[in-house]
Amino acid sequence: MSSVLININDILVDKSLFSLKGFLFESDLHKASTEDSFKHLGILHPVIICMDTDGMLHLIDGKKRIEFARQTRAEKISSIILPGSTPVSDIITLILSDRRSGRAL
């Protein structure tokens, strides 16, 4: 799957169908090192989003990357768009495997 540039303001983050806000607590433990990495290397991996049937873009993976891009006033971010037909079970597996491996969403 190839990545495309998407306007950051078009991506639902906290209102995403896949937002874990209120279900998982976010750790500030690695926040400084993550921001330092973004500052020195840039954002290396695209965010993952899913387009619903209404054309709304829901963030699945990449909240910290979106936050950093907004802080630096970037207008667009590299994104991989999963089709709305992607089974929810596959998306949940993706989220849980990222959490289990220690990768921050």
N, CA, C and O atoms as a GROMACS GRO file, in nm:
protein
  420
    1MET      N    1   0.083  -0.117   0.000
    1MET     CA    2   0.000   0.000   0.000
    1MET      C    3   0.089   0.124   0.000
    1MET      O    4   0.185   0.132   0.077
    2SER      N    5   0.059   0.218  -0.082
    2SER     CA    6   0.141   0.339  -0.088
    2SER      C    7   0.080   0.448  -0.001
    2SER      O    8  -0.040   0.448   0.028
    3SER      N    9   0.166   0.540   0.040
    3SER     CA   10   0.118   0.649   0.125
    3SER      C   11   0.083   0.771   0.039
    3SER      O   12   0.136   0.790  -0.070
    4VAL      N   13  -0.007   0.852   0.092
    4VAL     CA   14  -0.050   0.975   0.025
    4VAL      C   15  -0.045   1.088   0.127
    4VAL      O   16  -0.052   1.064   0.248
    5LEU      N   17  -0.033   1.211   0.079
    5LEU     CA   18  -0.035   1.326   0.169
    5LEU      C   19  -0.179   1.368   0.192
    5LEU      O   20  -0.256   1.389   0.098
    6ILE      N   21  -0.215   1.380   0.320
    6ILE     CA   22  -0.351   1.415   0.359
    6ILE      C   23  -0.345   1.541   0.445
    6ILE      O   24  -0.253   1.557   0.526
    7ASN      N   25  -0.442   1.630   0.427
    7ASN     CA   26  -0.453   1.748   0.511
    7ASN      C   27  -0.479   1.703   0.654
    7ASN      O   28  -0.572   1.626   0.680
    8ILE      N   29  -0.397   1.749   0.747
    8ILE     CA   30  -0.406   1.707   0.887
    8ILE      C   31  -0.544   1.739   0.946
    8ILE      O   32  -0.597   1.661   1.025
    9ASN      N   33  -0.600   1.851   0.908
    9ASN     CA   34  -0.729   1.892   0.964
    9ASN      C   35  -0.845   1.805   0.916
    9ASN      O   36  -0.955   1.812   0.971
   10ASP      N   37  -0.822   1.723   0.815
   10ASP     CA   38  -0.926   1.634   0.765
   10ASP      C   39  -0.930   1.500   0.839
   10ASP      O   40  -1.019   1.418   0.816
   11ILE      N   41  -0.834   1.479   0.930
   11ILE     CA   42  -0.823   1.351   1.002
   11ILE      C   43  -0.886   1.364   1.140
   11ILE      O   44  -0.848   1.450   1.219
   12LEU      N   45  -0.983   1.278   1.168
   12LEU     CA   46  -1.044   1.274   1.301
   12LEU      C   47  -0.949   1.200   1.396
   12LEU      O   48  -0.911   1.086   1.370
   13VAL      N   49  -0.912   1.266   1.504
   13VAL     CA   50  -0.819   1.204   1.600
   13VAL      C   51  -0.896   1.160   1.724
   13VAL      O   52  -0.920   1.041   1.741
   14ASP      N   53  -0.934   1.252   1.810
   14ASP     CA   54  -1.006   1.216   1.932
   14ASP      C   55  -1.148   1.167   1.902
   14ASP      O   56  -1.203   1.090   1.980
   15LYS      N   57  -1.206   1.210   1.792
   15LYS     CA   58  -1.342   1.167   1.755
   15LYS      C   59  -1.339   1.048   1.660
   15LYS      O   60  -1.443   1.008   1.606
   16SER      N   61  -1.220   0.992   1.638
   16SER     CA   62  -1.208   0.876   1.553
   16SER      C   63  -1.283   0.757   1.612
   16SER      O   64  -1.290   0.741   1.734
   17LEU      N   65  -1.339   0.676   1.525
   17LEU     CA   66  -1.405   0.552   1.570
   17LEU      C   67  -1.308   0.461   1.643
   17LEU      O   68  -1.350   0.373   1.718
   18PHE      N   69  -1.178   0.482   1.620
   18PHE     CA   70  -1.075   0.394   1.675
   18PHE      C   71  -0.995   0.460   1.786
   18PHE      O   72  -0.892   0.407   1.829
   19SER      N   73  -1.041   0.574   1.834
   19SER     CA   74  -0.972   0.644   1.943
   19SER      C   75  -0.980   0.561   2.070
   19SER      O   76  -1.086   0.508   2.105
   20LEU      N   77  -0.869   0.550   2.139
   20LEU     CA   78  -0.865   0.477   2.266
   20LEU      C   79  -0.873   0.572   2.385
   20LEU      O   80  -0.854   0.530   2.499
   21LYS      N   81  -0.900   0.699   2.358
   21LYS     CA   82  -0.912   0.798   2.465
   21LYS      C   83  -1.026   0.755   2.559
   21LYS      O   84  -1.137   0.726   2.515
   22GLY      N   85  -0.994   0.752   2.687
   22GLY     CA   86  -1.091   0.708   2.785
   22GLY      C   87  -1.086   0.559   2.814
   22GLY      O   88  -1.144   0.512   2.911
   23PHE      N   89  -1.016   0.484   2.729
   23PHE     CA   90  -1.003   0.340   2.750
   23PHE      C   91  -0.863   0.303   2.796
   23PHE      O   92  -0.846   0.213   2.878
   24LEU      N   93  -0.764   0.372   2.742
   24LEU     CA   94  -0.625   0.349   2.780
   24LEU      C   95  -0.564   0.480   2.825
   24LEU      O   96  -0.596   0.586   2.772
   25PHE      N   97  -0.477   0.472   2.923
   25PHE     CA   98  -0.407   0.592   2.969
   25PHE      C   99  -0.282   0.608   2.887
   25PHE      O  100  -0.209   0.511   2.863
   26GLU      N  101  -0.255   0.729   2.844
   26GLU     CA  102  -0.136   0.757   2.767
   26GLU      C  103  -0.022   0.790   2.860
   26GLU      O  104  -0.038   0.865   2.956
   27SER      N  105   0.093   0.736   2.831
   27SER     CA  106   0.210   0.758   2.914
   27SER      C  107   0.293   0.872   2.859
   27SER      O  108   0.316   0.882   2.738
   28ASP      N  109   0.339   0.959   2.948
   28ASP     CA  110   0.429   1.067   2.909
   28ASP      C  111   0.575   1.023   2.921
   28ASP      O  112   0.666   1.103   2.900
   29LEU      N  113   0.596   0.896   2.954
   29LEU     CA  114   0.730   0.843   2.979
   29LEU      C  115   0.824   0.867   2.862
   29LEU      O  116   0.939   0.906   2.883
   30HIS      N  117   0.779   0.844   2.741
   30HIS     CA  118   0.866   0.855   2.624
   30HIS      C  119   0.834   0.977   2.540
   30HIS      O  120   0.885   0.990   2.428
   31LYS      N  121   0.751   1.067   2.592
   31LYS     CA  122   0.707   1.182   2.513
   31LYS      C  123   0.823   1.268   2.466
   31LYS      O  124   0.830   1.307   2.350
   32ALA      N  125   0.916   1.299   2.558
   32ALA     CA  126   1.030   1.385   2.523
   32ALA      C  127   1.118   1.318   2.419
   32ALA      O  128   1.162   1.384   2.324
   33SER      N  129   1.145   1.189   2.434
   33SER     CA  130   1.232   1.121   2.338
   33SER      C  131   1.164   1.109   2.202
   33SER      O  132   1.230   1.115   2.099
   34THR      N  133   1.032   1.091   2.203
   34THR     CA  134   0.959   1.084   2.077
   34THR      C  135   0.965   1.219   2.005
   34THR      O  136   0.991   1.224   1.885
   35GLU      N  137   0.943   1.328   2.078
   35GLU     CA  138   0.949   1.461   2.018
   35GLU      C  139   1.090   1.491   1.968
   35GLU      O  140   1.106   1.549   1.861
   36ASP      N  141   1.192   1.452   2.045
   36ASP     CA  142   1.331   1.473   2.001
   36ASP      C  143   1.358   1.397   1.872
   36ASP      O  144   1.424   1.448   1.781
   37SER      N  145   1.308   1.275   1.864
   37SER     CA  146   1.327   1.195   1.743
   37SER      C  147   1.261   1.264   1.624
   37SER      O  148   1.321   1.272   1.517
   38PHE      N  149   1.139   1.312   1.642
   38PHE     CA  150   1.070   1.382   1.534
   38PHE      C  151   1.148   1.507   1.492
   38PHE      O  152   1.158   1.536   1.373
   39LYS      N  153   1.202   1.580   1.590
   39LYS     CA  154   1.274   1.703   1.560
   39LYS      C  155   1.402   1.675   1.481
   39LYS      O  156   1.436   1.750   1.390
   40HIS      N  157   1.471   1.566   1.516
   40HIS     CA  158   1.598   1.536   1.451
   40HIS      C  159   1.585   1.457   1.321
   40HIS      O  160   1.659   1.479   1.226
   41LEU      N  161   1.490   1.365   1.319
   41LEU     CA  162   1.478   1.276   1.203
   41LEU      C  163   1.356   1.304   1.116
   41LEU      O  164   1.348   1.263   1.001
   42GLY      N  165   1.260   1.376   1.175
   42GLY     CA  166   1.134   1.396   1.105
   42GLY      C  167   1.040   1.280   1.132
   42GLY      O  168   1.073   1.189   1.208
   43ILE      N  169   0.925   1.285   1.072
   43ILE     CA  170   0.827   1.178   1.087
   43ILE      C  171   0.858   1.073   0.980
   43ILE      O  172   0.840   1.097   0.861
   44LEU      N  173   0.904   0.957   1.025
   44LEU     CA  174   0.952   0.855   0.933
   44LEU      C  175   0.842   0.762   0.881
   44LEU      O  176   0.851   0.713   0.768
   45HIS      N  177   0.738   0.739   0.962
   45HIS     CA  178   0.634   0.644   0.924
   45HIS      C  179   0.502   0.717   0.902
   45HIS      O  180   0.467   0.808   0.977
   46PRO      N  181   0.430   0.678   0.799
   46PRO     CA  182   0.299   0.741   0.775
   46PRO      C  183   0.200   0.702   0.884
   46PRO      O  184   0.212   0.597   0.946
   47VAL      N  185   0.102   0.789   0.906
   47VAL     CA  186  -0.008   0.754   0.996
   47VAL      C  187  -0.100   0.659   0.922
   47VAL      O  188  -0.099   0.654   0.799
   48ILE      N  189  -0.179   0.584   0.996
   48ILE     CA  190  -0.273   0.492   0.934
   48ILE      C  191  -0.413   0.541   0.966
   48ILE      O  192  -0.448   0.566   1.082
   49ILE      N  193  -0.492   0.555   0.862
   49ILE     CA  194  -0.629   0.604   0.878
   49ILE      C  195  -0.724   0.513   0.802
   49ILE      O  196  -0.683   0.437   0.714
   50CYS      N  197  -0.850   0.522   0.837
   50CYS     CA  198  -0.954   0.445   0.768
   50CYS      C  199  -1.062   0.541   0.721
   50CYS      O  200  -1.107   0.626   0.797
   51MET      N  201  -1.102   0.526   0.598
   51MET     CA  202  -1.207   0.612   0.542
   51MET      C  203  -1.341   0.540   0.557
   51MET      O  204  -1.359   0.428   0.509
   52ASP      N  205  -1.436   0.608   0.624
   52ASP     CA  206  -1.568   0.548   0.639
   52ASP      C  207  -1.653   0.572   0.514
   52ASP      O  208  -1.606   0.634   0.418
   53THR      N  209  -1.774   0.524   0.515
   53THR     CA  210  -1.861   0.534   0.397
   53THR      C  211  -1.900   0.678   0.364
   53THR      O  212  -1.941   0.707   0.252
   54ASP      N  213  -1.888   0.769   0.462
   54ASP     CA  214  -1.918   0.910   0.438
   54ASP      C  215  -1.795   0.989   0.395
   54ASP      O  216  -1.802   1.111   0.377
   55GLY      N  217  -1.682   0.921   0.378
   55GLY     CA  218  -1.559   0.988   0.337
   55GLY      C  219  -1.481   1.051   0.452
   55GLY      O  220  -1.383   1.121   0.429
   56MET      N  221  -1.525   1.026   0.577
   56MET     CA  222  -1.453   1.079   0.693
   56MET      C  223  -1.330   0.993   0.718
   56MET      O  224  -1.334   0.870   0.703
   57LEU      N  225  -1.220   1.058   0.758
   57LEU     CA  226  -1.094   0.989   0.781
   57LEU      C  227  -1.071   0.971   0.930
   57LEU      O  228  -1.056   1.069   1.003
   58HIS      N  229  -1.068   0.848   0.976
   58HIS     CA  230  -1.054   0.815   1.117
   58HIS      C  231  -0.912   0.765   1.143
   58HIS      O  232  -0.865   0.671   1.079
   59LEU      N  233  -0.844   0.829   1.240
   59LEU     CA  234  -0.708   0.788   1.274
   59LEU      C  235  -0.709   0.653   1.344
   59LEU      O  236  -0.788   0.630   1.435
   60ILE      N  237  -0.622   0.565   1.299
   60ILE     CA  238  -0.602   0.436   1.364
   60ILE      C  239  -0.470   0.437   1.440
   60ILE      O  240  -0.463   0.397   1.556
   61ASP      N  241  -0.365   0.483   1.374
   61ASP     CA  242  -0.231   0.482   1.432
   61ASP      C  243  -0.157   0.609   1.394
   61ASP      O  244  -0.150   0.644   1.276
   62GLY      N  245  -0.101   0.679   1.494
   62GLY     CA  246  -0.019   0.796   1.464
   62GLY      C  247  -0.056   0.923   1.537
   62GLY      O  248  -0.029   1.032   1.488
   63LYS      N  249  -0.119   0.911   1.652
   63LYS     CA  250  -0.163   1.030   1.725
   63LYS      C  251  -0.048   1.124   1.757
   63LYS      O  252  -0.059   1.245   1.739
   64LYS      N  253   0.064   1.069   1.805
   64LYS     CA  254   0.179   1.154   1.841
   64LYS      C  255   0.239   1.220   1.717
   64LYS      O  256   0.286   1.334   1.724
   65ARG      N  257   0.236   1.150   1.605
   65ARG     CA  258   0.288   1.208   1.480
   65ARG      C  259   0.199   1.324   1.436
   65ARG      O  260   0.249   1.428   1.391
   66ILE      N  261   0.067   1.307   1.449
   66ILE     CA  262  -0.027   1.416   1.414
   66ILE      C  263  -0.005   1.535   1.507
   66ILE      O  264   0.000   1.649   1.462
   67GLU      N  265   0.007   1.508   1.638
   67GLU     CA  266   0.028   1.617   1.734
   67GLU      C  267   0.156   1.694   1.702
   67GLU      O  268   0.156   1.817   1.705
   68PHE      N  269   0.264   1.623   1.670
   68PHE     CA  270   0.389   1.690   1.637
   68PHE      C  271   0.375   1.771   1.508
   68PHE      O  272   0.423   1.884   1.500
   69ALA      N  273   0.309   1.715   1.410
   69ALA     CA  274   0.289   1.786   1.283
   69ALA      C  275   0.209   1.914   1.306
   69ALA      O  276   0.238   2.018   1.246
   70ARG      N  277   0.110   1.907   1.392
   70ARG     CA  278   0.031   2.027   1.423
   70ARG      C  279   0.116   2.131   1.495
   70ARG      O  280   0.106   2.250   1.467
   71GLN      N  281   0.201   2.086   1.588
   71GLN     CA  282   0.288   2.179   1.662
   71GLN      C  283   0.383   2.252   1.567
   71GLN      O  284   0.415   2.368   1.589
   72THR      N  285   0.427   2.184   1.464
   72THR     CA  286   0.520   2.244   1.369
   72THR      C  287   0.448   2.312   1.253
   72THR      O  288   0.510   2.355   1.156
   73ARG      N  289   0.317   2.320   1.265
   73ARG     CA  290   0.232   2.388   1.168
   73ARG      C  291   0.235   2.325   1.028
   73ARG      O  292   0.216   2.393   0.927
   74ALA      N  293   0.259   2.196   1.026
   74ALA     CA  294   0.252   2.124   0.897
   74ALA      C  295   0.106   2.118   0.854
   74ALA      O  296   0.016   2.106   0.938
   75GLU      N  297   0.083   2.125   0.727
   75GLU     CA  298  -0.054   2.119   0.676
   75GLU      C  299  -0.094   1.978   0.634
   75GLU      O  300  -0.211   1.941   0.642
   76LYS      N  301   0.005   1.900   0.590
   76LYS     CA  302  -0.024   1.765   0.540
   76LYS      C  303   0.067   1.665   0.607
   76LYS      O  304   0.175   1.700   0.654
   77ILE      N  305   0.023   1.540   0.609
   77ILE     CA  306   0.103   1.433   0.668
   77ILE      C  307   0.090   1.309   0.579
   77ILE      O  308  -0.016   1.283   0.522
   78SER      N  309   0.198   1.235   0.570
   78SER     CA  310   0.198   1.111   0.494
   78SER      C  311   0.107   1.010   0.563
   78SER      O  312   0.118   0.987   0.684
   79SER      N  313   0.018   0.949   0.485
   79SER     CA  314  -0.084   0.862   0.543
   79SER      C  315  -0.107   0.738   0.456
   79SER      O  316  -0.094   0.742   0.334
   80ILE      N  317  -0.140   0.631   0.523
   80ILE     CA  318  -0.188   0.512   0.454
   80ILE      C  319  -0.336   0.503   0.484
   80ILE      O  320  -0.377   0.504   0.600
   81ILE      N  321  -0.416   0.494   0.380
   81ILE     CA  322  -0.562   0.491   0.397
   81ILE      C  323  -0.613   0.348   0.377
   81ILE      O  324  -0.599   0.290   0.269
   82LEU      N  325  -0.671   0.294   0.483
   82LEU     CA  326  -0.734   0.163   0.472
   82LEU      C  327  -0.877   0.183   0.423
   82LEU      O  328  -0.944   0.278   0.464
   83PRO      N  329  -0.923   0.097   0.336
   83PRO     CA  330  -1.061   0.111   0.287
   83PRO      C  331  -1.160   0.081   0.399
   83PRO      O  332  -1.131   0.006   0.492
   84GLY      N  333  -1.276   0.140   0.388
   84GLY     CA  334  -1.382   0.117   0.486
   84GLY      C  335  -1.424  -0.028   0.496
   84GLY      O  336  -1.486  -0.069   0.595
   85SER      N  337  -1.390  -0.106   0.395
   85SER     CA  338  -1.425  -0.249   0.395
   85SER      C  339  -1.329  -0.332   0.480
   85SER      O  340  -1.348  -0.453   0.494
   86THR      N  341  -1.224  -0.269   0.536
   86THR     CA  342  -1.129  -0.341   0.620
   86THR      C  343  -1.202  -0.393   0.743
   86THR      O  344  -1.267  -0.316   0.813
   87PRO      N  345  -1.193  -0.523   0.770
   87PRO     CA  346  -1.263  -0.577   0.887
   87PRO      C  347  -1.217  -0.510   1.016
   87PRO      O  348  -1.097  -0.490   1.038
   88VAL      N  349  -1.313  -0.477   1.101
   88VAL     CA  350  -1.281  -0.413   1.229
   88VAL      C  351  -1.188  -0.502   1.311
   88VAL      O  352  -1.102  -0.452   1.384
   89SER      N  353  -1.205  -0.633   1.300
   89SER     CA  354  -1.118  -0.725   1.375
   89SER      C  355  -0.972  -0.707   1.332
   89SER      O  356  -0.882  -0.718   1.416
   90ASP      N  357  -0.946  -0.681   1.204
   90ASP     CA  358  -0.809  -0.657   1.157
   90ASP      C  359  -0.755  -0.526   1.214
   90ASP      O  360  -0.638  -0.519   1.251
   91ILE      N  361  -0.839  -0.424   1.222
   91ILE     CA  362  -0.797  -0.294   1.276
   91ILE      C  363  -0.769  -0.306   1.424
   91ILE      O  364  -0.670  -0.251   1.473
   92ILE      N  365  -0.853  -0.378   1.498
   92ILE     CA  366  -0.830  -0.397   1.642
   92ILE      C  367  -0.702  -0.476   1.664
   92ILE      O  368  -0.625  -0.444   1.755
   93THR      N  369  -0.677  -0.577   1.583
   93THR     CA  370  -0.553  -0.654   1.594
   93THR      C  371  -0.432  -0.564   1.570
   93THR      O  372  -0.332  -0.576   1.641
   94LEU      N  373  -0.440  -0.475   1.472
   94LEU     CA  374  -0.333  -0.380   1.445
   94LEU      C  375  -0.308  -0.292   1.568
   94LEU      O  376  -0.193  -0.274   1.609
   95ILE      N  377  -0.413  -0.236   1.625
   95ILE     CA  378  -0.400  -0.148   1.742
   95ILE      C  379  -0.339  -0.224   1.859
   95ILE      O  380  -0.246  -0.174   1.922
   96LEU      N  381  -0.390  -0.343   1.888
   96LEU     CA  382  -0.341  -0.419   2.002
   96LEU      C  383  -0.197  -0.466   1.982
   96LEU      O  384  -0.120  -0.469   2.078
   97SER      N  385  -0.161  -0.503   1.861
   97SER     CA  386  -0.023  -0.547   1.839
   97SER      C  387   0.074  -0.431   1.851
   97SER      O  388   0.186  -0.449   1.898
   98ASP      N  389   0.032  -0.310   1.808
   98ASP     CA  390   0.117  -0.192   1.826
   98ASP      C  391   0.136  -0.163   1.975
   98ASP      O  392   0.247  -0.131   2.018
   99ARG      N  393   0.030  -0.172   2.053
   99ARG     CA  394   0.039  -0.148   2.198
   99ARG      C  395   0.126  -0.253   2.265
   99ARG      O  396   0.207  -0.221   2.352
  100ARG      N  397   0.110  -0.377   2.225
  100ARG     CA  398   0.185  -0.486   2.287
  100ARG      C  399   0.334  -0.474   2.259
  100ARG      O  400   0.416  -0.505   2.345
  101SER      N  401   0.369  -0.429   2.139
  101SER     CA  402   0.510  -0.416   2.103
  101SER      C  403   0.573  -0.292   2.162
  101SER      O  404   0.693  -0.269   2.146
  102GLY      N  405   0.492  -0.210   2.232
  102GLY     CA  406   0.547  -0.090   2.294
  102GLY      C  407   0.545   0.031   2.204
  102GLY      O  408   0.588   0.139   2.244
  103ARG      N  409   0.497   0.014   2.084
  103ARG     CA  410   0.486   0.126   1.992
  103ARG      C  411   0.372   0.214   2.034
  103ARG      O  412   0.263   0.166   2.064
  104ALA      N  413   0.396   0.343   2.036
  104ALA     CA  414   0.289   0.436   2.074
  104ALA      C  415   0.200   0.464   1.954
  104ALA      O  416   0.248   0.476   1.841
  105LEU      N  417   0.073   0.475   1.981
  105LEU     CA  418  -0.019   0.513   1.875
  105LEU      C  419  -0.012   0.658   1.862
  105LEU      O  420  -0.082   0.715   1.778
   0.00000   0.00000   0.00000
